[in-house]
Amino acid sequence: MHEGTHTSELVAFLGRHGVVAAAKEITLPAHRVTNDLLEHAREIGADLLVMGAYGHSRILEFVLGGTTPDLLERTNIPVLMSR
């Protein structure tokens, strides 16, 4: 579980504003995050992906890669990110 707002609170907040939402937390292997997120979004027919954005130093992202820039380059649906 992550610190901060729980997904149930976010879904309730969106519902109060007329947005039908469902939350699902999935655990993915680090090397397949982008592929699995986009595949899961496709499987459920998602028309928006909401996620947190996290960045490392440029050198570390160059060496290890990063989900945030990878997803932005490869996404086929709108993405709402928060940092």
PDB file with one MODEL, atoms N, CA, C and O in Angstrom:
MODEL        1
ATOM      1  N   MET A   1       0.845  -1.177   0.000  1.00  0.00           N
ATOM      2  CA  MET A   1       0.000   0.000   0.000  1.00  0.00           C
ATOM      3  C   MET A   1       0.888   1.237   0.000  1.00  0.00           C
ATOM      4  O   MET A   1       1.914   1.274   0.678  1.00  0.00           O
ATOM      5  N   HIS A   2       0.495   2.227  -0.748  1.00  0.00           N
ATOM      6  CA  HIS A   2       1.256   3.464  -0.849  1.00  0.00           C
ATOM      7  C   HIS A   2       0.790   4.461   0.200  1.00  0.00           C
ATOM      8  O   HIS A   2      -0.367   4.448   0.621  1.00  0.00           O
ATOM      9  N   GLU A   3       1.703   5.318   0.610  1.00  0.00           N
ATOM     10  CA  GLU A   3       1.348   6.376   1.555  1.00  0.00           C
ATOM     11  C   GLU A   3       0.480   7.405   0.855  1.00  0.00           C
ATOM     12  O   GLU A   3       0.545   7.552  -0.365  1.00  0.00           O
ATOM     13  N   GLY A   4      -0.322   8.108   1.614  1.00  0.00           N
ATOM     14  CA  GLY A   4      -1.137   9.169   1.031  1.00  0.00           C
ATOM     15  C   GLY A   4      -2.557   8.711   0.784  1.00  0.00           C
ATOM     16  O   GLY A   4      -3.072   7.824   1.465  1.00  0.00           O
ATOM     17  N   THR A   5      -3.173   9.326  -0.192  1.00  0.00           N
ATOM     18  CA  THR A   5      -4.572   9.056  -0.506  1.00  0.00           C
ATOM     19  C   THR A   5      -4.746   7.635  -1.019  1.00  0.00           C
ATOM     20  O   THR A   5      -3.970   7.170  -1.854  1.00  0.00           O
ATOM     21  N   HIS A   6      -5.749   6.959  -0.527  1.00  0.00           N
ATOM     22  CA  HIS A   6      -6.049   5.596  -0.968  1.00  0.00           C
ATOM     23  C   HIS A   6      -6.919   5.654  -2.218  1.00  0.00           C
ATOM     24  O   HIS A   6      -7.658   6.614  -2.433  1.00  0.00           O
ATOM     25  N   THR A   7      -6.819   4.622  -3.028  1.00  0.00           N
ATOM     26  CA  THR A   7      -7.573   4.605  -4.278  1.00  0.00           C
ATOM     27  C   THR A   7      -9.073   4.711  -4.039  1.00  0.00           C
ATOM     28  O   THR A   7      -9.776   5.318  -4.847  1.00  0.00           O
ATOM     29  N   SER A   8      -9.576   4.143  -2.961  1.00  0.00           N
ATOM     30  CA  SER A   8     -11.017   4.236  -2.687  1.00  0.00           C
ATOM     31  C   SER A   8     -11.437   5.689  -2.481  1.00  0.00           C
ATOM     32  O   SER A   8     -12.536   6.079  -2.875  1.00  0.00           O
ATOM     33  N   GLU A   9     -10.569   6.490  -1.866  1.00  0.00           N
ATOM     34  CA  GLU A   9     -10.871   7.911  -1.686  1.00  0.00           C
ATOM     35  C   GLU A   9     -10.877   8.642  -3.028  1.00  0.00           C
ATOM     36  O   GLU A   9     -11.706   9.523  -3.255  1.00  0.00           O
ATOM     37  N   LEU A  10      -9.962   8.279  -3.902  1.00  0.00           N
ATOM     38  CA  LEU A  10      -9.922   8.906  -5.226  1.00  0.00           C
ATOM     39  C   LEU A  10     -11.158   8.556  -6.048  1.00  0.00           C
ATOM     40  O   LEU A  10     -11.731   9.421  -6.710  1.00  0.00           O
ATOM     41  N   VAL A  11     -11.567   7.292  -6.007  1.00  0.00           N
ATOM     42  CA  VAL A  11     -12.762   6.866  -6.735  1.00  0.00           C
ATOM     43  C   VAL A  11     -13.992   7.591  -6.185  1.00  0.00           C
ATOM     44  O   VAL A  11     -14.842   8.033  -6.957  1.00  0.00           O
ATOM     45  N   ALA A  12     -14.092   7.715  -4.875  1.00  0.00           N
ATOM     46  CA  ALA A  12     -15.224   8.427  -4.260  1.00  0.00           C
ATOM     47  C   ALA A  12     -15.213   9.898  -4.670  1.00  0.00           C
ATOM     48  O   ALA A  12     -16.264  10.452  -4.994  1.00  0.00           O
ATOM     49  N   PHE A  13     -14.057  10.532  -4.662  1.00  0.00           N
ATOM     50  CA  PHE A  13     -13.946  11.933  -5.070  1.00  0.00           C
ATOM     51  C   PHE A  13     -14.421  12.111  -6.506  1.00  0.00           C
ATOM     52  O   PHE A  13     -15.210  13.011  -6.795  1.00  0.00           O
ATOM     53  N   LEU A  14     -13.939  11.251  -7.411  1.00  0.00           N
ATOM     54  CA  LEU A  14     -14.353  11.333  -8.807  1.00  0.00           C
ATOM     55  C   LEU A  14     -15.860  11.117  -8.947  1.00  0.00           C
ATOM     56  O   LEU A  14     -16.517  11.802  -9.731  1.00  0.00           O
ATOM     57  N   GLY A  15     -16.407  10.164  -8.184  1.00  0.00           N
ATOM     58  CA  GLY A  15     -17.843   9.893  -8.220  1.00  0.00           C
ATOM     59  C   GLY A  15     -18.664  11.098  -7.817  1.00  0.00           C
ATOM     60  O   GLY A  15     -19.717  11.354  -8.401  1.00  0.00           O
ATOM     61  N   ARG A  16     -18.195  11.848  -6.820  1.00  0.00           N
ATOM     62  CA  ARG A  16     -18.909  13.059  -6.394  1.00  0.00           C
ATOM     63  C   ARG A  16     -18.932  14.123  -7.487  1.00  0.00           C
ATOM     64  O   ARG A  16     -19.742  15.050  -7.442  1.00  0.00           O
ATOM     65  N   HIS A  17     -18.053  13.988  -8.455  1.00  0.00           N
ATOM     66  CA  HIS A  17     -17.982  14.942  -9.563  1.00  0.00           C
ATOM     67  C   HIS A  17     -18.495  14.347 -10.865  1.00  0.00           C
ATOM     68  O   HIS A  17     -18.211  14.858 -11.949  1.00  0.00           O
ATOM     69  N   GLY A  18     -19.250  13.264 -10.749  1.00  0.00           N
ATOM     70  CA  GLY A  18     -19.906  12.682 -11.909  1.00  0.00           C
ATOM     71  C   GLY A  18     -19.040  11.791 -12.777  1.00  0.00           C
ATOM     72  O   GLY A  18     -19.438  11.438 -13.887  1.00  0.00           O
ATOM     73  N   VAL A  19     -17.868  11.421 -12.297  1.00  0.00           N
ATOM     74  CA  VAL A  19     -16.980  10.556 -13.081  1.00  0.00           C
ATOM     75  C   VAL A  19     -17.120   9.126 -12.581  1.00  0.00           C
ATOM     76  O   VAL A  19     -16.912   8.848 -11.400  1.00  0.00           O
ATOM     77  N   VAL A  20     -17.472   8.226 -13.485  1.00  0.00           N
ATOM     78  CA  VAL A  20     -17.535   6.815 -13.129  1.00  0.00           C
ATOM     79  C   VAL A  20     -16.116   6.264 -13.218  1.00  0.00           C
ATOM     80  O   VAL A  20     -15.502   6.276 -14.284  1.00  0.00           O
ATOM     81  N   ALA A  21     -15.608   5.787 -12.099  1.00  0.00           N
ATOM     82  CA  ALA A  21     -14.221   5.311 -12.067  1.00  0.00           C
ATOM     83  C   ALA A  21     -14.130   4.020 -11.272  1.00  0.00           C
ATOM     84  O   ALA A  21     -14.959   3.745 -10.405  1.00  0.00           O
ATOM     85  N   ALA A  22     -13.121   3.245 -11.579  1.00  0.00           N
ATOM     86  CA  ALA A  22     -12.798   2.045 -10.823  1.00  0.00           C
ATOM     87  C   ALA A  22     -11.291   2.027 -10.654  1.00  0.00           C
ATOM     88  O   ALA A  22     -10.554   2.429 -11.554  1.00  0.00           O
ATOM     89  N   ALA A  23     -10.841   1.567  -9.520  1.00  0.00           N
ATOM     90  CA  ALA A  23      -9.409   1.499  -9.254  1.00  0.00           C
ATOM     91  C   ALA A  23      -8.977   0.056  -9.157  1.00  0.00           C
ATOM     92  O   ALA A  23      -9.688  -0.797  -8.625  1.00  0.00           O
ATOM     93  N   LYS A  24      -7.804  -0.193  -9.680  1.00  0.00           N
ATOM     94  CA  LYS A  24      -7.232  -1.525  -9.576  1.00  0.00           C
ATOM     95  C   LYS A  24      -5.729  -1.359  -9.447  1.00  0.00           C
ATOM     96  O   LYS A  24      -5.090  -0.736 -10.294  1.00  0.00           O
ATOM     97  N   GLU A  25      -5.174  -1.912  -8.397  1.00  0.00           N
ATOM     98  CA  GLU A  25      -3.728  -1.867  -8.217  1.00  0.00           C
ATOM     99  C   GLU A  25      -3.156  -3.193  -8.672  1.00  0.00           C
ATOM    100  O   GLU A  25      -3.581  -4.258  -8.225  1.00  0.00           O
ATOM    101  N   ILE A  26      -2.194  -3.111  -9.561  1.00  0.00           N
ATOM    102  CA  ILE A  26      -1.566  -4.318 -10.075  1.00  0.00           C
ATOM    103  C   ILE A  26      -0.063  -4.237  -9.810  1.00  0.00           C
ATOM    104  O   ILE A  26       0.518  -3.152  -9.819  1.00  0.00           O
ATOM    105  N   THR A  27       0.552  -5.376  -9.576  1.00  0.00           N
ATOM    106  CA  THR A  27       1.984  -5.443  -9.338  1.00  0.00           C
ATOM    107  C   THR A  27       2.631  -6.024 -10.583  1.00  0.00           C
ATOM    108  O   THR A  27       2.219  -7.069 -11.087  1.00  0.00           O
ATOM    109  N   LEU A  28       3.651  -5.330 -11.070  1.00  0.00           N
ATOM    110  CA  LEU A  28       4.299  -5.728 -12.310  1.00  0.00           C
ATOM    111  C   LEU A  28       5.801  -5.871 -12.107  1.00  0.00           C
ATOM    112  O   LEU A  28       6.382  -5.182 -11.268  1.00  0.00           O
ATOM    113  N   PRO A  29       6.431  -6.754 -12.862  1.00  0.00           N
ATOM    114  CA  PRO A  29       7.890  -6.807 -12.820  1.00  0.00           C
ATOM    115  C   PRO A  29       8.459  -5.500 -13.370  1.00  0.00           C
ATOM    116  O   PRO A  29       7.907  -4.949 -14.322  1.00  0.00           O
ATOM    117  N   ALA A  30       9.528  -5.004 -12.805  1.00  0.00           N
ATOM    118  CA  ALA A  30      10.084  -3.697 -13.163  1.00  0.00           C
ATOM    119  C   ALA A  30      10.430  -3.575 -14.644  1.00  0.00           C
ATOM    120  O   ALA A  30      10.317  -2.484 -15.203  1.00  0.00           O
ATOM    121  N   HIS A  31      10.839  -4.636 -15.282  1.00  0.00           N
ATOM    122  CA  HIS A  31      11.277  -4.547 -16.676  1.00  0.00           C
ATOM    123  C   HIS A  31      10.136  -4.563 -17.682  1.00  0.00           C
ATOM    124  O   HIS A  31      10.380  -4.388 -18.875  1.00  0.00           O
ATOM    125  N   ARG A  32       8.903  -4.767 -17.245  1.00  0.00           N
ATOM    126  CA  ARG A  32       7.775  -4.859 -18.182  1.00  0.00           C
ATOM    127  C   ARG A  32       6.665  -3.869 -17.857  1.00  0.00           C
ATOM    128  O   ARG A  32       5.541  -4.052 -18.325  1.00  0.00           O
ATOM    129  N   VAL A  33       6.927  -2.859 -17.097  1.00  0.00           N
ATOM    130  CA  VAL A  33       5.873  -1.974 -16.608  1.00  0.00           C
ATOM    131  C   VAL A  33       5.094  -1.320 -17.749  1.00  0.00           C
ATOM    132  O   VAL A  33       3.866  -1.400 -17.780  1.00  0.00           O
ATOM    133  N   THR A  34       5.785  -0.681 -18.676  1.00  0.00           N
ATOM    134  CA  THR A  34       5.087   0.016 -19.765  1.00  0.00           C
ATOM    135  C   THR A  34       4.244  -0.953 -20.581  1.00  0.00           C
ATOM    136  O   THR A  34       3.069  -0.689 -20.837  1.00  0.00           O
ATOM    137  N   ASN A  35       4.832  -2.075 -20.991  1.00  0.00           N
ATOM    138  CA  ASN A  35       4.086  -3.058 -21.782  1.00  0.00           C
ATOM    139  C   ASN A  35       2.837  -3.523 -21.048  1.00  0.00           C
ATOM    140  O   ASN A  35       1.751  -3.564 -21.625  1.00  0.00           O
ATOM    141  N   ASP A  36       2.992  -3.875 -19.770  1.00  0.00           N
ATOM    142  CA  ASP A  36       1.866  -4.413 -19.010  1.00  0.00           C
ATOM    143  C   ASP A  36       0.793  -3.361 -18.734  1.00  0.00           C
ATOM    144  O   ASP A  36      -0.396  -3.677 -18.769  1.00  0.00           O
ATOM    145  N   LEU A  37       1.191  -2.117 -18.459  1.00  0.00           N
ATOM    146  CA  LEU A  37       0.194  -1.058 -18.250  1.00  0.00           C
ATOM    147  C   LEU A  37      -0.634  -0.836 -19.512  1.00  0.00           C
ATOM    148  O   LEU A  37      -1.862  -0.771 -19.447  1.00  0.00           O
ATOM    149  N   LEU A  38       0.028  -0.722 -20.650  1.00  0.00           N
ATOM    150  CA  LEU A  38      -0.698  -0.483 -21.896  1.00  0.00           C
ATOM    151  C   LEU A  38      -1.551  -1.685 -22.289  1.00  0.00           C
ATOM    152  O   LEU A  38      -2.657  -1.516 -22.803  1.00  0.00           O
ATOM    153  N   GLU A  39      -1.052  -2.891 -22.053  1.00  0.00           N
ATOM    154  CA  GLU A  39      -1.836  -4.097 -22.356  1.00  0.00           C
ATOM    155  C   GLU A  39      -3.066  -4.180 -21.458  1.00  0.00           C
ATOM    156  O   GLU A  39      -4.157  -4.502 -21.930  1.00  0.00           O
ATOM    157  N   HIS A  40      -2.899  -3.892 -20.174  1.00  0.00           N
ATOM    158  CA  HIS A  40      -4.032  -3.924 -19.250  1.00  0.00           C
ATOM    159  C   HIS A  40      -5.064  -2.864 -19.637  1.00  0.00           C
ATOM    160  O   HIS A  40      -6.265  -3.134 -19.618  1.00  0.00           O
ATOM    161  N   ALA A  41      -4.608  -1.675 -19.983  1.00  0.00           N
ATOM    162  CA  ALA A  41      -5.526  -0.619 -20.415  1.00  0.00           C
ATOM    163  C   ALA A  41      -6.312  -1.054 -21.646  1.00  0.00           C
ATOM    164  O   ALA A  41      -7.514  -0.806 -21.740  1.00  0.00           O
ATOM    165  N   ARG A  42      -5.632  -1.705 -22.591  1.00  0.00           N
ATOM    166  CA  ARG A  42      -6.313  -2.193 -23.797  1.00  0.00           C
ATOM    167  C   ARG A  42      -7.338  -3.265 -23.458  1.00  0.00           C
ATOM    168  O   ARG A  42      -8.452  -3.257 -23.983  1.00  0.00           O
ATOM    169  N   GLU A  43      -6.958  -4.193 -22.575  1.00  0.00           N
ATOM    170  CA  GLU A  43      -7.850  -5.295 -22.206  1.00  0.00           C
ATOM    171  C   GLU A  43      -9.146  -4.804 -21.578  1.00  0.00           C
ATOM    172  O   GLU A  43     -10.207  -5.372 -21.836  1.00  0.00           O
ATOM    173  N   ILE A  44      -9.081  -3.772 -20.767  1.00  0.00           N
ATOM    174  CA  ILE A  44     -10.290  -3.298 -20.099  1.00  0.00           C
ATOM    175  C   ILE A  44     -10.993  -2.181 -20.862  1.00  0.00           C
ATOM    176  O   ILE A  44     -12.021  -1.673 -20.413  1.00  0.00           O
ATOM    177  N   GLY A  45     -10.447  -1.800 -22.010  1.00  0.00           N
ATOM    178  CA  GLY A  45     -11.063  -0.757 -22.825  1.00  0.00           C
ATOM    179  C   GLY A  45     -10.923   0.632 -22.226  1.00  0.00           C
ATOM    180  O   GLY A  45     -11.789   1.484 -22.427  1.00  0.00           O
ATOM    181  N   ALA A  46      -9.846   0.866 -21.496  1.00  0.00           N
ATOM    182  CA  ALA A  46      -9.634   2.172 -20.860  1.00  0.00           C
ATOM    183  C   ALA A  46      -9.455   3.251 -21.914  1.00  0.00           C
ATOM    184  O   ALA A  46      -8.818   3.030 -22.944  1.00  0.00           O
ATOM    185  N   ASP A  47     -10.025   4.426 -21.648  1.00  0.00           N
ATOM    186  CA  ASP A  47      -9.829   5.551 -22.550  1.00  0.00           C
ATOM    187  C   ASP A  47      -8.976   6.645 -21.911  1.00  0.00           C
ATOM    188  O   ASP A  47      -8.793   7.715 -22.491  1.00  0.00           O
ATOM    189  N   LEU A  48      -8.454   6.370 -20.706  1.00  0.00           N
ATOM    190  CA  LEU A  48      -7.553   7.292 -20.016  1.00  0.00           C
ATOM    191  C   LEU A  48      -6.734   6.506 -19.000  1.00  0.00           C
ATOM    192  O   LEU A  48      -7.264   5.653 -18.287  1.00  0.00           O
ATOM    193  N   LEU A  49      -5.449   6.799 -18.942  1.00  0.00           N
ATOM    194  CA  LEU A  49      -4.572   6.196 -17.950  1.00  0.00           C
ATOM    195  C   LEU A  49      -4.124   7.303 -17.000  1.00  0.00           C
ATOM    196  O   LEU A  49      -3.550   8.303 -17.433  1.00  0.00           O
ATOM    197  N   VAL A  50      -4.382   7.127 -15.720  1.00  0.00           N
ATOM    198  CA  VAL A  50      -3.987   8.101 -14.700  1.00  0.00           C
ATOM    199  C   VAL A  50      -2.884   7.468 -13.870  1.00  0.00           C
ATOM    200  O   VAL A  50      -3.045   6.364 -13.349  1.00  0.00           O
ATOM    201  N   MET A  51      -1.758   8.171 -13.749  1.00  0.00           N
ATOM    202  CA  MET A  51      -0.630   7.599 -13.023  1.00  0.00           C
ATOM    203  C   MET A  51       0.267   8.690 -12.473  1.00  0.00           C
ATOM    204  O   MET A  51       0.218   9.841 -12.906  1.00  0.00           O
ATOM    205  N   GLY A  52       1.070   8.308 -11.527  1.00  0.00           N
ATOM    206  CA  GLY A  52       2.076   9.214 -11.003  1.00  0.00           C
ATOM    207  C   GLY A  52       3.300   9.184 -11.897  1.00  0.00           C
ATOM    208  O   GLY A  52       3.604   8.165 -12.518  1.00  0.00           O
ATOM    209  N   ALA A  53       3.995  10.298 -11.956  1.00  0.00           N
ATOM    210  CA  ALA A  53       5.220  10.389 -12.743  1.00  0.00           C
ATOM    211  C   ALA A  53       6.397  10.512 -11.787  1.00  0.00           C
ATOM    212  O   ALA A  53       6.341  11.243 -10.797  1.00  0.00           O
ATOM    213  N   TYR A  54       7.438   9.800 -12.094  1.00  0.00           N
ATOM    214  CA  TYR A  54       8.615   9.827 -11.239  1.00  0.00           C
ATOM    215  C   TYR A  54       9.842   9.883 -12.123  1.00  0.00           C
ATOM    216  O   TYR A  54       9.926   9.167 -13.121  1.00  0.00           O
ATOM    217  N   GLY A  55      10.772  10.709 -11.772  1.00  0.00           N
ATOM    218  CA  GLY A  55      11.979  10.835 -12.585  1.00  0.00           C
ATOM    219  C   GLY A  55      13.237  10.586 -11.778  1.00  0.00           C
ATOM    220  O   GLY A  55      13.285  10.862 -10.579  1.00  0.00           O
ATOM    221  N   HIS A  56      14.240  10.068 -12.435  1.00  0.00           N
ATOM    222  CA  HIS A  56      15.576   9.885 -11.874  1.00  0.00           C
ATOM    223  C   HIS A  56      16.492  10.902 -12.542  1.00  0.00           C
ATOM    224  O   HIS A  56      16.056  11.659 -13.410  1.00  0.00           O
ATOM    225  N   SER A  57      17.733  10.921 -12.148  1.00  0.00           N
ATOM    226  CA  SER A  57      18.695  11.767 -12.836  1.00  0.00           C
ATOM    227  C   SER A  57      18.800  11.304 -14.291  1.00  0.00           C
ATOM    228  O   SER A  57      18.517  10.147 -14.602  1.00  0.00           O
ATOM    229  N   ARG A  58      19.198  12.196 -15.158  1.00  0.00           N
ATOM    230  CA  ARG A  58      19.288  11.850 -16.585  1.00  0.00           C
ATOM    231  C   ARG A  58      20.230  10.674 -16.835  1.00  0.00           C
ATOM    232  O   ARG A  58      19.943   9.810 -17.664  1.00  0.00           O
ATOM    233  N   ILE A  59      21.330  10.642 -16.132  1.00  0.00           N
ATOM    234  CA  ILE A  59      22.290   9.549 -16.340  1.00  0.00           C
ATOM    235  C   ILE A  59      21.708   8.208 -15.891  1.00  0.00           C
ATOM    236  O   ILE A  59      21.898   7.194 -16.561  1.00  0.00           O
ATOM    237  N   LEU A  60      21.001   8.200 -14.763  1.00  0.00           N
ATOM    238  CA  LEU A  60      20.401   6.961 -14.273  1.00  0.00           C
ATOM    239  C   LEU A  60      19.294   6.488 -15.207  1.00  0.00           C
ATOM    240  O   LEU A  60      19.178   5.290 -15.464  1.00  0.00           O
ATOM    241  N   GLU A  61      18.476   7.412 -15.722  1.00  0.00           N
ATOM    242  CA  GLU A  61      17.434   7.009 -16.668  1.00  0.00           C
ATOM    243  C   GLU A  61      18.043   6.534 -17.978  1.00  0.00           C
ATOM    244  O   GLU A  61      17.498   5.638 -18.623  1.00  0.00           O
ATOM    245  N   PHE A  62      19.177   7.126 -18.386  1.00  0.00           N
ATOM    246  CA  PHE A  62      19.853   6.676 -19.614  1.00  0.00           C
ATOM    247  C   PHE A  62      20.334   5.236 -19.447  1.00  0.00           C
ATOM    248  O   PHE A  62      20.205   4.419 -20.359  1.00  0.00           O
ATOM    249  N   VAL A  63      20.884   4.937 -18.285  1.00  0.00           N
ATOM    250  CA  VAL A  63      21.425   3.599 -18.030  1.00  0.00           C
ATOM    251  C   VAL A  63      20.315   2.587 -17.795  1.00  0.00           C
ATOM    252  O   VAL A  63      20.314   1.516 -18.402  1.00  0.00           O
ATOM    253  N   LEU A  64      19.368   2.917 -16.919  1.00  0.00           N
ATOM    254  CA  LEU A  64      18.338   1.965 -16.512  1.00  0.00           C
ATOM    255  C   LEU A  64      17.028   2.083 -17.294  1.00  0.00           C
ATOM    256  O   LEU A  64      16.230   1.146 -17.307  1.00  0.00           O
ATOM    257  N   GLY A  65      16.808   3.202 -17.930  1.00  0.00           N
ATOM    258  CA  GLY A  65      15.526   3.450 -18.573  1.00  0.00           C
ATOM    259  C   GLY A  65      14.553   3.989 -17.554  1.00  0.00           C
ATOM    260  O   GLY A  65      14.883   4.091 -16.372  1.00  0.00           O
ATOM    261  N   GLY A  66      13.365   4.334 -17.992  1.00  0.00           N
ATOM    262  CA  GLY A  66      12.369   4.858 -17.076  1.00  0.00           C
ATOM    263  C   GLY A  66      10.979   4.647 -17.630  1.00  0.00           C
ATOM    264  O   GLY A  66      10.750   4.791 -18.831  1.00  0.00           O
ATOM    265  N   THR A  67      10.049   4.305 -16.751  1.00  0.00           N
ATOM    266  CA  THR A  67       8.677   4.040 -17.174  1.00  0.00           C
ATOM    267  C   THR A  67       7.994   5.298 -17.687  1.00  0.00           C
ATOM    268  O   THR A  67       7.303   5.250 -18.705  1.00  0.00           O
ATOM    269  N   THR A  68       8.176   6.430 -16.997  1.00  0.00           N
ATOM    270  CA  THR A  68       7.474   7.656 -17.384  1.00  0.00           C
ATOM    271  C   THR A  68       7.798   8.064 -18.822  1.00  0.00           C
ATOM    272  O   THR A  68       6.870   8.204 -19.619  1.00  0.00           O
ATOM    273  N   PRO A  69       9.068   8.262 -19.194  1.00  0.00           N
ATOM    274  CA  PRO A  69       9.334   8.640 -20.586  1.00  0.00           C
ATOM    275  C   PRO A  69       8.990   7.535 -21.580  1.00  0.00           C
ATOM    276  O   PRO A  69       8.550   7.819 -22.694  1.00  0.00           O
ATOM    277  N   ASP A  70       9.186   6.290 -21.192  1.00  0.00           N
ATOM    278  CA  ASP A  70       8.852   5.167 -22.073  1.00  0.00           C
ATOM    279  C   ASP A  70       7.357   5.149 -22.369  1.00  0.00           C
ATOM    280  O   ASP A  70       6.947   4.973 -23.517  1.00  0.00           O
ATOM    281  N   LEU A  71       6.553   5.330 -21.337  1.00  0.00           N
ATOM    282  CA  LEU A  71       5.109   5.313 -21.537  1.00  0.00           C
ATOM    283  C   LEU A  71       4.665   6.494 -22.396  1.00  0.00           C
ATOM    284  O   LEU A  71       3.821   6.335 -23.278  1.00  0.00           O
ATOM    285  N   LEU A  72       5.223   7.670 -22.147  1.00  0.00           N
ATOM    286  CA  LEU A  72       4.848   8.838 -22.951  1.00  0.00           C
ATOM    287  C   LEU A  72       5.196   8.667 -24.423  1.00  0.00           C
ATOM    288  O   LEU A  72       4.485   9.179 -25.288  1.00  0.00           O
ATOM    289  N   GLU A  73       6.266   7.964 -24.717  1.00  0.00           N
ATOM    290  CA  GLU A  73       6.655   7.719 -26.103  1.00  0.00           C
ATOM    291  C   GLU A  73       5.778   6.675 -26.781  1.00  0.00           C
ATOM    292  O   GLU A  73       5.568   6.738 -27.992  1.00  0.00           O
ATOM    293  N   ARG A  74       5.263   5.717 -26.016  1.00  0.00           N
ATOM    294  CA  ARG A  74       4.593   4.568 -26.617  1.00  0.00           C
ATOM    295  C   ARG A  74       3.090   4.496 -26.409  1.00  0.00           C
ATOM    296  O   ARG A  74       2.440   3.612 -26.966  1.00  0.00           O
ATOM    297  N   THR A  75       2.521   5.400 -25.625  1.00  0.00           N
ATOM    298  CA  THR A  75       1.098   5.285 -25.308  1.00  0.00           C
ATOM    299  C   THR A  75       0.217   5.488 -26.535  1.00  0.00           C
ATOM    300  O   THR A  75       0.571   6.215 -27.463  1.00  0.00           O
ATOM    301  N   ASN A  76      -0.915   4.843 -26.517  1.00  0.00           N
ATOM    302  CA  ASN A  76      -1.896   5.001 -27.588  1.00  0.00           C
ATOM    303  C   ASN A  76      -3.229   5.523 -27.032  1.00  0.00           C
ATOM    304  O   ASN A  76      -4.228   5.571 -27.749  1.00  0.00           O
ATOM    305  N   ILE A  77      -3.235   5.915 -25.739  1.00  0.00           N
ATOM    306  CA  ILE A  77      -4.405   6.529 -25.122  1.00  0.00           C
ATOM    307  C   ILE A  77      -3.934   7.752 -24.335  1.00  0.00           C
ATOM    308  O   ILE A  77      -2.750   7.848 -24.010  1.00  0.00           O
ATOM    309  N   PRO A  78      -4.834   8.690 -24.022  1.00  0.00           N
ATOM    310  CA  PRO A  78      -4.445   9.846 -23.219  1.00  0.00           C
ATOM    311  C   PRO A  78      -3.949   9.407 -21.823  1.00  0.00           C
ATOM    312  O   PRO A  78      -4.447   8.441 -21.246  1.00  0.00           O
ATOM    313  N   VAL A  79      -2.966  10.140 -21.311  1.00  0.00           N
ATOM    314  CA  VAL A  79      -2.385   9.854 -20.007  1.00  0.00           C
ATOM    315  C   VAL A  79      -2.424  11.119 -19.165  1.00  0.00           C
ATOM    316  O   VAL A  79      -1.989  12.180 -19.611  1.00  0.00           O
ATOM    317  N   LEU A  80      -2.941  11.008 -17.956  1.00  0.00           N
ATOM    318  CA  LEU A  80      -2.934  12.098 -16.991  1.00  0.00           C
ATOM    319  C   LEU A  80      -1.919  11.733 -15.926  1.00  0.00           C
ATOM    320  O   LEU A  80      -2.059  10.722 -15.238  1.00  0.00           O
ATOM    321  N   MET A  81      -0.890  12.568 -15.794  1.00  0.00           N
ATOM    322  CA  MET A  81       0.186  12.274 -14.837  1.00  0.00           C
ATOM    323  C   MET A  81       0.269  13.360 -13.782  1.00  0.00           C
ATOM    324  O   MET A  81      -0.030  14.529 -14.024  1.00  0.00           O
ATOM    325  N   SER A  82       0.687  12.927 -12.604  1.00  0.00           N
ATOM    326  CA  SER A  82       0.943  13.849 -11.503  1.00  0.00           C
ATOM    327  C   SER A  82       2.319  13.535 -10.950  1.00  0.00           C
ATOM    328  O   SER A  82       2.698  12.372 -10.813  1.00  0.00           O
ATOM    329  N   ARG A  83       3.043  14.557 -10.641  1.00  0.00           N
ATOM    330  CA  ARG A  83       4.393  14.376 -10.116  1.00  0.00           C
ATOM    331  C   ARG A  83       4.438  14.737  -8.673  1.00  0.00           C
ATOM    332  O   ARG A  83       5.495  14.650  -8.047  1.00  0.00           O
TER     333      ARG A  83
ENDMDL
END
